[in-house]
Amino acid sequence: MGLQRQLEVEAKYSVDATAAAPDISSVPGITRVTAPEVVRLSATYFDTEDLRLSRAKIALRRRTGGHDEGWHIKVSTPQGRRETHAPLSEDVPPELLQEVRAIVRNSPLIAVARVDNERHLSFASDSENRVLLELCDDHVHSVSYLEKGTEQRWREWEIEATACAQQLGQADSLLEAADSVVRAQGATDPQSGSKLQSALGDSAFYVPSPPQPAVVDSSSPAFPVLASLQRDSAALIQWDPRVRRDEPDAVHQMRGITRQLRSNLHTFREFFAPHSTEKLEAKLKQLAAVLGNARDCEVVKARFRFISNDLAASLLDESTRDFLHHGLDADYAKAHRRINLALNDQRYFDLLNDIDSFLAYPPLVAQTKSTDSSFPALVESLDEAYAAMQRRYSKAAPCYKDLEKSLPEYEETFHDLRKSVKKFRYAADAIGSSTPLATKKLVRACKKLQTDLGEFQDTATSRVMIHKAARHAELRGVSSFGLGIVYSYEYQRAVVHLRAAKKSYKEVSQAYKDLQKKAKKKKK
């Protein structure tokens, strides 16, 4: 039995120990509430020594008793608490630990608290006998295992909208109606966000603290740079478990974030001590390369699906389609296995630790700490990124004289241009997100150019893989005629995308000229 996932949408209340049992039978839409069933639950919570999970609003517990005893990870989200469940075992199931590996890394997990709960559980149904709400009257006893931890007792009510209520779109309205009902019976706002938080209490203040992002004056030129690096670092951690689970587009997103981190470290390297970003840049490049192999397979698979639907069956027979599909699936599976190996390697954990340390203790140069020249320093960095992009375009421009004939010769040149466009866009985005300089128009133009060049690059990647598949087909006695058709199709699409890129480049240039005019006014 594998992992099971669900979204908990619930309301939580504090209540006096002497209060009468809650009654939600008057909630509109509820026609029946079952008599309370007493369930005894005992949960041991695990975390790192410095409470990395708790700080991230994540709970990892081993619970006995009840219908869902086992291991649980609960993650707070704006929509509710996302719960992942694994069967009961003595130790944390490895597949469950992968959900939080990017946070705990290789730090040992220790028991930090135990929560024993006598739960009085009732179910509320509608006229069609659909269970819409679960009502929990919890009588709780806890003990914190941390230094200066204490035992505590309290009572609380929880009302949870079931999966059925969520599917019917009634979760919010039911909880809102129930809220007024239970508050009239003595329920008050919860004293803490979770049972674990209540159990730890003040003992959580006496544990070591992991590195925290440095606080920099908002008028410093380093402020938008560090803010962008912090956002991307957090996003890297958030996408990690989704990549491990092989969710759609997860590899693409994590690769993009990795590249953006590396790009901004390089673009704004003058803000930091000499050579202080090089180690991080190199490690991020290695991670992006591992992610890139799987991403290339994803891209080609998607392109081939499109081409298969666009080409007539007479040009691309079923055996050719199957041969390419199966080959790409096998290549992707192999590439994704390599990703999971890399994400469990000590070198990856070292990278995450290095990022944390860099953001906690940024090696800023003296002039970056000053607020006197904040705006000009940022604009100068953007100017340099633009100049680098211009140089790349100058090398690529001769290709347009005879596009179809010179295309293969300039593929690497256009790839380099795309990388410089991304660096320019990342820099503009970082500056615009935390300063008065309005860069949104420029960022949009860069995205369009990046997309055109990206589509071109995808056709180049596709042609390489199709050429490889054609050689394999010949060795196996499979006709490669259809693969030649696909290759030709991709070649023609490449020409179309490069022509679009030429127009998009002019739009980027114009957007930057407009931005420069605004920047000059602000300097005055």
Long-range contacts (C-beta under 8 A, 24 or more apart in sequence): 1-87, 2-95, 3-84, 3-85, 3-86, 3-95, 3-96, 4-84, 4-85, 4-86, 5-82, 5-83, 5-84, 5-85, 6-82, 6-83, 6-85, 6-163, 7-77, 7-79, 7-80, 7-81, 7-82, 7-83, 7-163, 7-166, 8-74, 8-80, 8-81, 8-82, 8-83, 8-160, 9-79, 9-80, 9-160, 9-161, 9-165, 9-166, 9-171, 9-172, 9-175, 10-80, 10-81, 10-158, 10-159, 10-160, 10-161, 10-175, 11-158, 11-159, 11-175, 11-178, 11-179, 12-156, 12-157, 12-158, 12-190, 12-193, 13-156, 13-157, 13-158, 13-159, 13-182, 13-183, 13-187, 13-188, 13-189, 13-190, 14-154, 14-155, 14-156, 14-187, 14-188, 14-189, 14-190, 14-191, 15-155, 15-156, 15-157, 15-186, 15-187, 15-188, 16-155, 16-186, 17-139, 17-153, 17-154, 17-155, 19-155, 19-185, 19-186, 20-185, 20-186, 21-120, 21-137, 22-135, 22-137, 22-157, 22-182, 22-185, 22-187, 23-181, 23-185, 24-122, 24-124, 24-133, 24-135, 24-159, 24-178, 24-181, 24-182, 25-124, 26-181, 27-124, 27-133, 27-174, 27-177, 27-178, 27-181, 28-177, 29-126, 29-132, 29-170, 29-174, 29-177, 30-124, 30-125, 30-126, 30-132, 30-133, 30-174, 31-125, 31-126, 31-127, 32-124, 32-125, 32-129, 33-122, 33-123, 33-124, 33-125, 33-135, 34-122, 34-123, 34-124, 35-122, 36-120, 36-121, 36-122, 36-137, 37-120, 37-121, 37-122, 38-118, 38-119, 38-120, 38-121, 39-65, 39-66, 39-118, 39-119, 39-121, 40-65, 40-116, 40-117, 40-118, 40-119, 41-65, 41-66, 41-69, 41-115, 41-116, 41-117, 41-119, 42-114, 42-115, 42-116, 42-117, 43-114, 43-115, 43-116, 43-117, 43-195, 44-111, 44-113, 44-114, 45-111, 45-112, 45-113, 45-114, 45-115, 45-196, 45-199, 46-92, 46-109, 46-110, 46-111, 46-112, 47-109, 47-110, 47-112, 48-104, 48-107, 48-108, 48-109, 48-110, 49-107, 49-108, 49-110, 49-207, 49-208, 50-107, 50-207, 50-208, 50-209, 50-210, 51-112, 51-200, 51-204, 51-207, 52-103, 52-104, 52-107, 52-210, 53-100, 53-103, 53-104, 54-112, 54-196, 54-197, 54-200, 54-204, 55-210, 56-103, 57-193, 58-100, 58-103, 59-194, 59-196, 60-92, 60-100, 60-109, 61-115, 61-196, 62-88, 62-92, 64-88, 66-119, 71-96, 73-99, 73-100, 74-194, 76-193, 98-241, 98-244, 98-245, 99-241, 99-244, 100-241, 101-240, 101-241, 101-244, 101-343, 101-344, 102-236, 102-237, 102-240, 102-241, 102-343, 102-352, 103-237, 105-349, 105-352, 105-353, 106-346, 106-349, 110-145, 111-145, 112-144, 112-145, 112-146, 112-196, 112-200, 113-142, 113-143, 113-144, 113-145, 113-146, 113-149, 113-196, 113-199, 113-200, 114-142, 114-143, 114-145, 114-199, 115-140, 115-141, 115-142, 115-195, 115-196, 115-199, 116-140, 116-141, 116-142, 117-141, 117-195, 130-164, 130-168, 131-162, 131-164, 132-161, 132-162, 132-164, 132-165, 132-168, 132-170, 132-174, 133-159, 133-160, 133-161, 133-162, 133-165, 133-174, 133-178, 134-158, 134-159, 134-160, 134-162, 135-159, 136-160, 140-195, 140-198, 142-195, 142-198, 142-199, 143-199, 144-199, 144-200, 144-201, 144-203, 146-200, 146-203, 146-204, 146-206, 146-207, 147-203, 147-206, 147-207, 148-202, 148-203, 148-206, 149-200, 149-201, 149-203, 150-201, 150-203, 152-198, 152-199, 152-201, 154-191, 154-198, 156-190, 156-195, 157-182, 157-187, 210-356, 211-356, 211-357, 211-359, 211-360, 211-361, 212-360, 213-359, 213-360, 214-359, 214-360, 214-361, 214-362, 216-362, 216-364, 217-371, 218-434, 219-371, 219-374, 220-368, 220-369, 220-370, 220-371, 220-374, 221-271, 221-368, 221-373, 221-374, 221-375, 221-377, 221-378, 222-271, 222-362, 222-364, 222-368, 222-369, 223-374, 223-434, 224-378, 224-430, 224-431, 224-433, 224-434, 224-435, 225-264, 225-268, 225-271, 225-430, 226-359, 226-362, 227-430, 227-433, 227-434, 228-264, 228-426, 228-429, 228-430, 228-433, 228-434, 229-261, 229-264, 229-265, 229-355, 229-358, 229-359, 230-359, 232-257, 232-260, 232-261, 232-264, 233-261, 233-355, 233-356, 233-359, 236-261, 236-352, 236-355, 237-352, 240-343, 243-291, 243-339, 243-343, 244-340, 244-343, 246-336, 251-291, 251-294, 251-295, 251-298, 251-336, 251-339, 252-295, 252-298, 254-291, 255-288, 255-291, 255-292, 255-295, 258-284, 258-287, 258-288, 258-291, 259-284, 259-288, 259-422, 260-422, 260-426, 261-355, 262-288, 263-422, 263-423, 263-426, 263-427, 264-426, 264-427, 264-430, 266-423, 267-381, 267-384, 267-385, 267-423, 267-426, 267-427, 268-381, 268-427, 268-430, 270-365, 270-381, 271-364, 271-365, 271-368, 271-377, 271-381, 272-362, 272-363, 272-364, 272-365, 272-368, 273-363, 273-364, 273-365, 276-358, 276-363, 277-358, 279-354, 280-351, 280-354, 280-355, 280-358, 283-347, 283-350, 283-351, 283-354, 284-351, 286-347, 287-342, 287-348, 287-351, 290-338, 290-339, 290-342, 291-339, 293-335, 293-338, 294-332, 294-335, 294-336, 294-338, 294-339, 296-335, 296-461, 296-465, 297-328, 297-331, 297-332, 297-335, 297-465, 298-332, 299-458, 299-461, 299-462, 300-328, 300-458, 300-461, 300-462, 300-465, 300-466, 301-325, 301-328, 301-329, 301-332, 303-458, 303-459, 303-462, 303-490, 304-328, 304-462, 304-486, 307-486, 307-489, 307-490, 310-489, 311-485, 311-486, 311-489, 315-482, 315-485, 316-482, 316-485, 316-486, 317-479, 317-482, 319-478, 319-479, 320-473, 320-478, 320-479, 320-481, 320-482, 320-483, 321-482, 323-469, 323-473, 323-478, 324-466, 324-469, 324-483, 324-486, 327-469, 327-472, 328-465, 331-465, 375-435, 375-437, 375-519, 375-522, 375-523, 376-523, 378-431, 378-435, 378-437, 379-437, 379-519, 379-523, 381-427, 381-431, 382-424, 382-427, 382-428, 382-431, 385-420, 385-423, 385-424, 385-427, 385-428, 386-424, 386-512, 388-420, 388-423, 388-424, 389-417, 389-420, 389-421, 389-423, 389-424, 389-508, 391-420, 392-416, 392-417, 392-419, 392-420, 393-417, 393-505, 399-498, 400-498, 400-502, 403-495, 403-498, 403-499, 404-495, 407-491, 407-494, 407-495, 407-498, 411-460, 414-453, 414-456, 414-457, 414-498, 414-501, 415-453, 415-457, 415-460, 417-453, 418-450, 418-453, 418-454, 418-456, 418-457, 421-446, 421-449, 421-450, 421-453, 421-508, 422-446, 422-450, 425-450, 428-515, 436-522, 437-515, 437-518, 437-519, 437-522, 438-515, 438-518, 439-515, 441-511, 441-514, 441-515, 442-508, 442-511, 442-512, 442-514, 442-515, 444-511, 445-504, 445-507, 445-508, 445-510, 445-511, 446-508, 446-511, 448-504, 448-507, 448-508, 449-501, 449-504, 449-505, 449-507, 449-508, 452-497, 452-498, 452-500, 452-501, 452-504, 453-497, 453-501, 455-493, 455-497, 456-494, 456-497, 456-498, 456-501, 459-490, 459-491, 459-493, 459-494, 459-497, 460-494, 462-486, 462-490, 463-487, 463-490, 463-491, 463-494, 466-490
